[in-house]
Amino acid sequence: GRARIAAHERDLLGYATARLAGIPGLALVGTAPEKSSLVSFTVEGVHPHDLGTVLDARGIAVRTGHHCAMPVMEHFGVPATTRASFALYNTRAEIDALHDALQDAIRMLRG
């Protein structure tokens, strides 16, 4: 039912937030307490479009850009973000794959 789906998505959001927050140079953007199950972030020295391209090559689907939310981007002082969204069909293992692919991509893109 809906309550179990919502609980699963909250769990994924909490797990993803904790995992990604530990990546050096990665800054989470938007951490409202009752937000949707998605994480938006920037990585110091890496453009979101470059990051999205590298992640895509690893089979990790993310969105990059301003997400039709320019006022929000202006509020946070960023031109664009990378965003990963989670739903009832996602798993913690997929978040682990995102985490690992992000670390590899960051090493590659920073040189």
The first five atom37 places (N, CA, C, CB, O) and aatype in JSON, in Angstrom:
{
  "aatype": [7, 1, 0, 1, 9, 0, 0, 8, 6, 1, 3, 10, 10, 7, 18, 0, 16, 0, 1, 10, 0, 7, 9, 14, 7, 10, 0, 10, 19, 7, 16, 0, 14, 6, 11, 15, 15, 10, 19, 15, 13, 16, 19, 6, 7, 19, 8, 14, 8, 3, 10, 7, 16, 19, 10, 3, 0, 1, 7, 9, 0, 19, 1, 16, 7, 8, 8, 4, 0, 12, 14, 19, 12, 6, 8, 13, 7, 19, 14, 0, 16, 16, 1, 0, 15, 13, 0, 10, 18, 2, 16, 1, 0, 6, 9, 3, 0, 10, 8, 3, 0, 10, 5, 3, 0, 9, 1, 12, 10, 1, 7],
  "atom_mask": [
    [1, 1, 1, 0, 1],
    [1, 1, 1, 1, 1],
    [1, 1, 1, 1, 1],
    [1, 1, 1, 1, 1],
    [1, 1, 1, 1, 1],
    [1, 1, 1, 1, 1],
    [1, 1, 1, 1, 1],
    [1, 1, 1, 1, 1],
    [1, 1, 1, 1, 1],
    [1, 1, 1, 1, 1],
    [1, 1, 1, 1, 1],
    [1, 1, 1, 1, 1],
    [1, 1, 1, 1, 1],
    [1, 1, 1, 0, 1],
    [1, 1, 1, 1, 1],
    [1, 1, 1, 1, 1],
    [1, 1, 1, 1, 1],
    [1, 1, 1, 1, 1],
    [1, 1, 1, 1, 1],
    [1, 1, 1, 1, 1],
    [1, 1, 1, 1, 1],
    [1, 1, 1, 0, 1],
    [1, 1, 1, 1, 1],
    [1, 1, 1, 1, 1],
    [1, 1, 1, 0, 1],
    [1, 1, 1, 1, 1],
    [1, 1, 1, 1, 1],
    [1, 1, 1, 1, 1],
    [1, 1, 1, 1, 1],
    [1, 1, 1, 0, 1],
    [1, 1, 1, 1, 1],
    [1, 1, 1, 1, 1],
    [1, 1, 1, 1, 1],
    [1, 1, 1, 1, 1],
    [1, 1, 1, 1, 1],
    [1, 1, 1, 1, 1],
    [1, 1, 1, 1, 1],
    [1, 1, 1, 1, 1],
    [1, 1, 1, 1, 1],
    [1, 1, 1, 1, 1],
    [1, 1, 1, 1, 1],
    [1, 1, 1, 1, 1],
    [1, 1, 1, 1, 1],
    [1, 1, 1, 1, 1],
    [1, 1, 1, 0, 1],
    [1, 1, 1, 1, 1],
    [1, 1, 1, 1, 1],
    [1, 1, 1, 1, 1],
    [1, 1, 1, 1, 1],
    [1, 1, 1, 1, 1],
    [1, 1, 1, 1, 1],
    [1, 1, 1, 0, 1],
    [1, 1, 1, 1, 1],
    [1, 1, 1, 1, 1],
    [1, 1, 1, 1, 1],
    [1, 1, 1, 1, 1],
    [1, 1, 1, 1, 1],
    [1, 1, 1, 1, 1],
    [1, 1, 1, 0, 1],
    [1, 1, 1, 1, 1],
    [1, 1, 1, 1, 1],
    [1, 1, 1, 1, 1],
    [1, 1, 1, 1, 1],
    [1, 1, 1, 1, 1],
    [1, 1, 1, 0, 1],
    [1, 1, 1, 1, 1],
    [1, 1, 1, 1, 1],
    [1, 1, 1, 1, 1],
    [1, 1, 1, 1, 1],
    [1, 1, 1, 1, 1],
    [1, 1, 1, 1, 1],
    [1, 1, 1, 1, 1],
    [1, 1, 1, 1, 1],
    [1, 1, 1, 1, 1],
    [1, 1, 1, 1, 1],
    [1, 1, 1, 1, 1],
    [1, 1, 1, 0, 1],
    [1, 1, 1, 1, 1],
    [1, 1, 1, 1, 1],
    [1, 1, 1, 1, 1],
    [1, 1, 1, 1, 1],
    [1, 1, 1, 1, 1],
    [1, 1, 1, 1, 1],
    [1, 1, 1, 1, 1],
    [1, 1, 1, 1, 1],
    [1, 1, 1, 1, 1],
    [1, 1, 1, 1, 1],
    [1, 1, 1, 1, 1],
    [1, 1, 1, 1, 1],
    [1, 1, 1, 1, 1],
    [1, 1, 1, 1, 1],
    [1, 1, 1, 1, 1],
    [1, 1, 1, 1, 1],
    [1, 1, 1, 1, 1],
    [1, 1, 1, 1, 1],
    [1, 1, 1, 1, 1],
    [1, 1, 1, 1, 1],
    [1, 1, 1, 1, 1],
    [1, 1, 1, 1, 1],
    [1, 1, 1, 1, 1],
    [1, 1, 1, 1, 1],
    [1, 1, 1, 1, 1],
    [1, 1, 1, 1, 1],
    [1, 1, 1, 1, 1],
    [1, 1, 1, 1, 1],
    [1, 1, 1, 1, 1],
    [1, 1, 1, 1, 1],
    [1, 1, 1, 1, 1],
    [1, 1, 1, 1, 1],
    [1, 1, 1, 1, 1],
    [1, 1, 1, 0, 1]
  ],
  "atom_positions": [
    [[0.81, -1.19, 0.0], [0.0, 0.0, 0.0], [0.86, 1.26, 0.0], [0.0, 0.0, 0.0], [2.09, 1.2, 0.03]],
    [[0.21, 2.37, -0.04], [0.89, 3.66, -0.13], [1.78, 3.95, 1.07], [-0.12, 4.77, -0.27], [2.85, 4.54, 0.92]],
    [[1.35, 3.56, 2.24], [2.16, 3.83, 3.44], [3.5, 3.09, 3.37], [1.39, 3.41, 4.72], [4.54, 3.65, 3.73]],
    [[3.46, 1.85, 2.91], [4.72, 1.08, 2.79], [5.61, 1.66, 1.7], [4.42, -0.4, 2.49], [6.83, 1.69, 1.85]],
    [[5.01, 2.11, 0.61], [5.79, 2.73, -0.47], [6.46, 4.0, 0.05], [4.89, 3.05, -1.69], [7.64, 4.22, -0.18]],
    [[5.7, 4.83, 0.76], [6.25, 6.08, 1.31], [7.37, 5.78, 2.3], [5.14, 6.9, 1.99], [8.39, 6.47, 2.3]],
    [[7.19, 4.77, 3.13], [8.23, 4.41, 4.1], [9.49, 3.93, 3.38], [7.72, 3.32, 5.06], [10.6, 4.27, 3.78]],
    [[9.33, 3.14, 2.34], [10.47, 2.66, 1.56], [11.22, 3.83, 0.92], [10.0, 1.66, 0.47], [12.45, 3.88, 0.96]],
    [[10.49, 4.76, 0.34], [11.12, 5.91, -0.3], [11.82, 6.8, 0.72], [10.07, 6.72, -1.06], [12.89, 7.33, 0.43]],
    [[11.25, 6.96, 1.91], [11.92, 7.73, 2.97], [13.21, 7.04, 3.4], [10.97, 7.9, 4.19], [14.23, 7.69, 3.64]],
    [[13.16, 5.72, 3.49], [14.36, 4.96, 3.85], [15.44, 5.15, 2.79], [14.03, 3.45, 4.0], [16.6, 5.39, 3.13]],
    [[15.08, 5.06, 1.52], [16.05, 5.26, 0.45], [16.64, 6.66, 0.48], [15.41, 4.99, -0.92], [17.84, 6.84, 0.29]],
    [[15.79, 7.65, 0.72], [16.27, 9.03, 0.8], [17.27, 9.2, 1.93], [15.1, 10.01, 0.98], [18.32, 9.8, 1.74]],
    [[16.96, 8.67, 3.1], [17.87, 8.77, 4.23], [19.18, 8.06, 3.97], [0.0, 0.0, 0.0], [20.25, 8.57, 4.3]],
    [[19.1, 6.89, 3.37], [20.29, 6.12, 3.05], [21.15, 6.85, 2.03], [19.91, 4.72, 2.53], [22.36, 6.98, 2.2]],
    [[20.52, 7.33, 0.96], [21.27, 8.05, -0.09], [21.9, 9.32, 0.45], [20.35, 8.38, -1.26], [23.05, 9.63, 0.14]],
    [[21.16, 10.05, 1.27], [21.68, 11.29, 1.84], [22.92, 11.0, 2.67], [20.61, 11.99, 2.71], [23.93, 11.7, 2.56]],
    [[22.86, 9.98, 3.5], [24.01, 9.63, 4.34], [25.19, 9.16, 3.5], [23.61, 8.54, 5.34], [26.33, 9.56, 3.77]],
    [[24.95, 8.32, 2.51], [26.05, 7.81, 1.67], [26.71, 8.93, 0.88], [25.53, 6.73, 0.71], [27.94, 9.02, 0.85]],
    [[25.91, 9.78, 0.25], [26.49, 10.81, -0.61], [27.14, 11.92, 0.19], [25.42, 11.4, -1.52], [28.12, 12.53, -0.26]],
    [[26.62, 12.2, 1.38], [27.2, 13.26, 2.22], [28.64, 12.94, 2.6], [26.36, 13.45, 3.48], [29.4, 13.85, 2.95]],
    [[29.03, 11.69, 2.54], [30.39, 11.3, 2.89], [31.4, 11.42, 1.77], [0.0, 0.0, 0.0], [32.58, 11.13, 1.97]],
    [[30.96, 11.84, 0.59], [31.88, 11.97, -0.54], [32.53, 13.35, -0.5], [31.13, 11.76, -1.9], [31.83, 14.36, -0.56]],
    [[33.86, 13.41, -0.39], [34.55, 14.7, -0.33], [34.26, 15.56, -1.57], [36.05, 14.49, -0.19], [34.33, 15.07, -2.7]],
    [[33.95, 16.83, -1.34], [33.69, 17.77, -2.43], [32.26, 17.75, -2.93], [0.0, 0.0, 0.0], [31.89, 18.61, -3.74]],
    [[31.45, 16.81, -2.48], [30.05, 16.75, -2.9], [29.21, 17.54, -1.91], [29.54, 15.26, -3.0], [29.3, 17.33, -0.7]],
    [[28.39, 18.44, -2.43], [27.5, 19.24, -1.59], [26.06, 18.95, -1.95], [27.8, 20.76, -1.74], [25.65, 19.12, -3.1]],
    [[25.29, 18.5, -0.97], [23.86, 18.28, -1.18], [23.16, 19.63, -1.29], [23.24, 17.43, -0.03], [23.5, 20.57, -0.57]],
    [[22.2, 19.72, -2.2], [21.45, 20.95, -2.41], [19.99, 20.65, -2.11], [21.62, 21.49, -3.87], [19.36, 19.83, -2.78]],
    [[19.45, 21.32, -1.09], [18.05, 21.1, -0.73], [17.9, 19.93, 0.21], [0.0, 0.0, 0.0], [17.93, 18.77, -0.2]],
    [[17.75, 20.23, 1.48], [17.65, 19.16, 2.48], [16.43, 19.37, 3.38], [18.93, 19.1, 3.33], [16.5, 19.12, 4.59]],
    [[15.34, 19.82, 2.8], [14.11, 20.02, 3.58], [13.68, 18.72, 4.23], [12.97, 20.57, 2.67], [13.84, 17.65, 3.64]],
    [[13.14, 18.78, 5.44], [12.79, 17.55, 6.17], [11.7, 16.71, 5.5], [12.35, 17.91, 7.54], [11.73, 15.49, 5.64]],
    [[10.77, 17.3, 4.81], [9.67, 16.53, 4.2], [9.75, 16.57, 2.67], [8.3, 17.1, 4.67], [8.74, 16.77, 2.0]],
    [[10.94, 16.38, 2.13], [11.13, 16.46, 0.69], [10.84, 15.13, 0.01], [12.54, 16.9, 0.38], [10.69, 14.1, 0.66]],
    [[10.76, 15.19, -1.3], [10.58, 13.98, -2.11], [11.81, 13.11, -2.03], [10.27, 14.35, -3.57], [12.86, 13.55, -1.55]],
    [[11.69, 11.9, -2.49], [12.82, 10.96, -2.42], [13.77, 11.18, -3.6], [12.31, 9.51, -2.41], [13.84, 10.38, -4.54]],
    [[14.49, 12.29, -3.51], [15.51, 12.6, -4.49], [16.62, 13.38, -3.82], [14.93, 13.39, -5.67], [16.41, 14.04, -2.8]],
    [[17.81, 13.28, -4.4], [18.94, 14.07, -3.91], [19.5, 14.87, -5.06], [20.04, 13.16, -3.27], [19.76, 14.34, -6.14]],
    [[19.67, 16.16, -4.82], [20.33, 17.04, -5.77], [21.66, 17.42, -5.16], [19.46, 18.3, -6.1], [21.77, 17.62, -3.95]],
    [[22.68, 17.53, -6.01], [24.0, 17.83, -5.48], [24.88, 18.46, -6.54], [24.65, 16.56, -4.94], [24.62, 18.39, -7.74]],
    [[25.95, 19.08, -6.04], [27.02, 19.58, -6.89], [28.32, 18.94, -6.42], [27.11, 21.15, -6.85], [28.42, 18.47, -5.29]],
    [[29.29, 18.92, -7.29], [30.62, 18.41, -6.95], [31.62, 19.49, -7.31], [30.94, 17.06, -7.69], [31.69, 19.95, -8.45]],
    [[32.4, 19.89, -6.32], [33.39, 20.94, -6.51], [34.33, 20.61, -7.67], [34.2, 21.15, -5.22], [34.95, 19.55, -7.7]],
    [[34.41, 21.54, -8.63], [35.32, 21.37, -9.75], [34.81, 20.48, -10.86], [0.0, 0.0, 0.0], [35.56, 20.19, -11.8]],
    [[33.56, 20.04, -10.79], [33.01, 19.15, -11.8], [31.66, 19.71, -12.26], [32.85, 17.69, -11.25], [30.78, 19.96, -11.44]],
    [[31.49, 19.9, -13.57], [30.21, 20.38, -14.08], [29.19, 19.24, -14.06], [30.36, 20.95, -15.52], [29.52, 18.1, -14.41]],
    [[27.95, 19.52, -13.66], [26.93, 18.47, -13.6], [26.74, 17.72, -14.91], [25.62, 19.06, -13.18], [26.5, 16.51, -14.9]],
    [[26.84, 18.4, -16.04], [26.65, 17.71, -17.32], [27.76, 16.69, -17.57], [26.6, 18.73, -18.48], [27.5, 15.6, -18.08]],
    [[28.99, 17.04, -17.22], [30.1, 16.09, -17.36], [29.88, 14.9, -16.44], [31.45, 16.77, -17.05], [30.07, 13.75, -16.84]],
    [[29.48, 15.17, -15.23], [29.24, 14.1, -14.27], [28.13, 13.18, -14.76], [28.87, 14.69, -12.9], [28.25, 11.96, -14.68]],
    [[27.05, 13.75, -15.26], [25.94, 12.95, -15.78], [26.35, 12.06, -16.94], [0.0, 0.0, 0.0], [25.89, 10.92, -17.05]],
    [[27.21, 12.58, -17.81], [27.68, 11.81, -18.96], [28.5, 10.6, -18.51], [28.52, 12.69, -19.89], [28.32, 9.5, -19.03]],
    [[29.39, 10.81, -17.55], [30.22, 9.71, -17.05], [29.36, 8.68, -16.31], [31.33, 10.25, -16.11], [29.55, 7.48, -16.49]],
    [[28.42, 9.15, -15.5], [27.55, 8.21, -14.78], [26.7, 7.4, -15.76], [26.65, 8.97, -13.8], [26.49, 6.21, -15.55]],
    [[26.21, 8.05, -16.81], [25.4, 7.36, -17.81], [26.2, 6.22, -18.45], [24.93, 8.35, -18.89], [25.66, 5.14, -18.69]],
    [[27.47, 6.47, -18.73], [28.31, 5.43, -19.32], [28.47, 4.24, -18.38], [29.68, 6.0, -19.68], [28.78, 3.13, -18.83]],
    [[28.27, 4.45, -17.09], [28.35, 3.38, -16.1], [26.97, 2.76, -15.82], [28.95, 3.92, -14.79], [26.85, 1.89, -14.96]],
    [[25.95, 3.2, -16.54], [24.61, 2.65, -16.35], [23.84, 3.28, -15.21], [0.0, 0.0, 0.0], [22.85, 2.72, -14.74]],
    [[24.29, 4.45, -14.75], [23.62, 5.16, -13.66], [22.82, 6.32, -14.26], [24.66, 5.69, -12.59], [23.4, 7.21, -14.88]],
    [[21.51, 6.3, -14.08], [20.64, 7.33, -14.65], [20.42, 8.46, -13.65], [19.3, 6.72, -15.07], [19.89, 8.24, -12.56]],
    [[20.83, 9.65, -14.03], [20.6, 10.86, -13.24], [20.14, 11.95, -14.19], [21.89, 11.3, -12.46], [20.24, 11.82, -15.41]],
    [[19.63, 13.02, -13.62], [19.29, 14.22, -14.39], [20.3, 15.3, -14.04], [17.82, 14.7, -14.1], [20.79, 15.35, -12.91]],
    [[20.6, 16.15, -15.01], [21.49, 17.27, -14.75], [20.9, 18.54, -15.34], [22.9, 17.01, -15.33], [20.1, 18.48, -16.28]],
    [[21.29, 19.67, -14.78], [20.84, 20.95, -15.31], [20.16, 21.77, -14.24], [0.0, 0.0, 0.0], [20.41, 21.6, -13.05]],
    [[19.29, 22.67, -14.69], [18.58, 23.52, -13.73], [17.18, 23.0, -13.44], [18.51, 24.95, -14.24], [16.46, 23.6, -12.64]],
    [[16.78, 21.92, -14.08], [15.54, 21.2, -13.77], [14.29, 22.09, -13.83], [15.65, 20.57, -12.39], [13.34, 21.89, -13.08]],
    [[14.32, 23.07, -14.73], [13.2, 24.03, -14.87], [12.89, 24.71, -13.54], [11.93, 23.3, -15.38], [11.74, 25.01, -13.23]],
    [[13.92, 24.95, -12.77], [13.76, 25.55, -11.44], [14.8, 26.64, -11.22], [13.87, 24.48, -10.34], [15.52, 26.64, -10.22]],
    [[14.89, 27.57, -12.16], [15.91, 28.61, -12.07], [15.83, 29.41, -10.77], [15.78, 29.55, -13.24], [16.89, 29.71, -10.2]],
    [[14.64, 29.78, -10.26], [14.62, 30.5, -8.98], [15.26, 29.7, -7.84], [13.18, 30.85, -8.61], [15.91, 30.29, -6.96]],
    [[15.09, 28.4, -7.84], [15.71, 27.56, -6.81], [17.22, 27.54, -6.99], [15.13, 26.12, -6.87], [17.97, 27.62, -6.02]],
    [[17.67, 27.42, -8.24], [19.11, 27.43, -8.5], [19.72, 28.76, -8.04], [19.39, 27.2, -10.0], [20.8, 28.78, -7.45]],
    [[19.03, 29.85, -8.33], [19.5, 31.17, -7.89], [19.54, 31.25, -6.36], [18.61, 32.29, -8.47], [20.48, 31.79, -5.79]],
    [[18.51, 30.71, -5.72], [18.46, 30.72, -4.26], [19.68, 30.02, -3.66], [17.16, 30.05, -3.76], [20.28, 30.51, -2.7]],
    [[20.04, 28.86, -4.23], [21.17, 28.1, -3.72], [22.51, 28.55, -4.3], [20.97, 26.64, -4.01], [23.56, 28.07, -3.88]],
    [[22.47, 29.47, -5.27], [23.7, 29.99, -5.84], [24.46, 29.01, -6.71], [0.0, 0.0, 0.0], [25.69, 29.02, -6.73]],
    [[23.73, 28.16, -7.43], [24.36, 27.19, -8.32], [23.75, 27.3, -9.71], [24.21, 25.74, -7.76], [22.55, 27.57, -9.84]],
    [[24.54, 27.08, -10.76], [23.98, 27.15, -12.11], [23.23, 25.89, -12.51], [25.09, 27.4, -13.11], [22.35, 25.93, -13.37]],
    [[23.57, 24.77, -11.87], [22.97, 23.48, -12.21], [23.31, 22.48, -11.11], [23.47, 22.97, -13.61], [24.22, 22.7, -10.31]],
    [[22.57, 21.39, -11.09], [22.85, 20.31, -10.15], [22.75, 18.97, -10.88], [21.88, 20.35, -8.94], [22.27, 18.89, -12.02]],
    [[23.21, 17.95, -10.21], [22.95, 16.57, -10.61], [21.89, 16.06, -9.65], [24.27, 15.68, -10.59], [21.94, 16.33, -8.46]],
    [[20.91, 15.3, -10.19], [19.81, 14.84, -9.35], [19.56, 13.35, -9.57], [18.53, 15.64, -9.64], [19.44, 12.89, -10.71]],
    [[19.49, 12.62, -8.48], [19.11, 11.21, -8.51], [17.78, 11.07, -7.79], [20.22, 10.3, -7.85], [17.6, 11.58, -6.69]],
    [[16.84, 10.38, -8.42], [15.51, 10.2, -7.85], [15.3, 8.72, -7.51], [14.41, 10.69, -8.84], [15.81, 7.83, -8.19]],
    [[14.55, 8.49, -6.45], [14.31, 7.12, -5.98], [12.81, 6.88, -5.86], [15.01, 6.87, -4.62], [12.05, 7.78, -5.52]],
    [[12.41, 5.65, -6.15], [10.99, 5.28, -6.09], [10.86, 3.88, -5.52], [10.33, 5.37, -7.49], [11.84, 3.27, -5.09]],
    [[9.65, 3.38, -5.53], [9.36, 2.1, -4.89], [10.17, 0.95, -5.45], [7.92, 1.79, -5.02], [10.41, -0.03, -4.75]],
    [[10.6, 1.04, -6.7], [11.33, -0.06, -7.33], [12.85, 0.01, -7.11], [11.04, -0.08, -8.8], [13.57, -0.9, -7.53]],
    [[13.34, 1.07, -6.48], [14.78, 1.2, -6.24], [15.2, 0.47, -4.97], [15.18, 2.67, -6.16], [14.38, 0.17, -4.1]],
    [[16.51, 0.21, -4.87], [17.05, -0.53, -3.74], [18.27, 0.2, -3.17], [17.43, -1.96, -4.15], [18.84, 1.08, -3.82]],
    [[18.66, -0.19, -1.97], [19.89, 0.35, -1.37], [21.11, -0.04, -2.21], [20.05, -0.17, 0.08], [22.07, 0.72, -2.29]],
    [[21.07, -1.21, -2.82], [22.19, -1.66, -3.67], [22.39, -0.69, -4.84], [21.94, -3.09, -4.2], [23.52, -0.44, -5.25]],
    [[21.32, -0.15, -5.37], [21.44, 0.83, -6.45], [22.05, 2.13, -5.96], [20.07, 1.09, -7.08], [22.79, 2.8, -6.68]],
    [[21.73, 2.49, -4.74], [22.34, 3.69, -4.14], [23.83, 3.44, -3.91], [21.64, 4.07, -2.8], [24.65, 4.35, -4.11]],
    [[24.19, 2.25, -3.51], [25.6, 1.9, -3.36], [26.31, 2.0, -4.72], [25.75, 0.48, -2.77], [27.44, 2.47, -4.79]],
    [[25.65, 1.54, -5.79], [26.23, 1.63, -7.13], [26.4, 3.09, -7.54], [25.35, 0.89, -8.17], [27.42, 3.45, -8.15]],
    [[25.43, 3.94, -7.22], [25.54, 5.38, -7.49], [26.74, 5.96, -6.74], [24.24, 6.12, -7.08], [27.55, 6.68, -7.31]],
    [[26.84, 5.63, -5.47], [27.95, 6.11, -4.62], [29.3, 5.74, -5.22], [27.83, 5.54, -3.2], [30.18, 6.58, -5.36]],
    [[29.46, 4.47, -5.58], [30.74, 4.0, -6.11], [31.04, 4.64, -7.46], [30.72, 2.48, -6.25], [32.18, 5.04, -7.71]],
    [[30.03, 4.74, -8.33], [30.23, 5.36, -9.64], [30.56, 6.85, -9.51], [28.98, 5.17, -10.52], [31.36, 7.38, -10.27]],
    [[29.94, 7.51, -8.54], [30.24, 8.92, -8.31], [31.7, 9.11, -7.9], [29.33, 9.49, -7.22], [32.39, 9.99, -8.42]],
    [[32.16, 8.28, -6.99], [33.55, 8.4, -6.55], [34.51, 8.19, -7.72], [33.86, 7.4, -5.43], [35.49, 8.92, -7.86]],
    [[34.24, 7.19, -8.56], [35.08, 6.94, -9.73], [35.03, 8.11, -10.71], [34.65, 5.65, -10.44], [36.06, 8.55, -11.23]],
    [[33.82, 8.63, -10.96], [33.66, 9.74, -11.9], [34.38, 11.0, -11.4], [32.17, 10.05, -12.11], [35.02, 11.7, -12.18]],
    [[34.27, 11.26, -10.13], [34.93, 12.44, -9.57], [36.44, 12.32, -9.72], [34.55, 12.61, -8.08], [37.11, 13.29, -10.1]],
    [[36.99, 11.15, -9.42], [38.44, 10.95, -9.59], [38.85, 11.18, -11.04], [38.86, 9.52, -9.13], [39.86, 11.82, -11.32]],
    [[38.05, 10.66, -11.96], [38.37, 10.78, -13.37], [38.26, 12.23, -13.85], [37.45, 9.89, -14.19], [39.14, 12.71, -14.57]],
    [[37.2, 12.91, -13.47], [36.95, 14.27, -13.98], [37.84, 15.31, -13.34], [35.52, 14.64, -13.76], [38.11, 16.36, -13.94]],
    [[38.3, 15.05, -12.14], [39.21, 16.01, -11.5], [40.65, 15.79, -11.92], [39.09, 15.9, -9.97], [41.51, 16.65, -11.72]],
    [[40.91, 14.64, -12.51], [42.27, 14.36, -12.99], [43.11, 13.85, -11.99], [0.0, 0.0, 0.0], [44.28, 13.57, -12.25]]
  ]
}
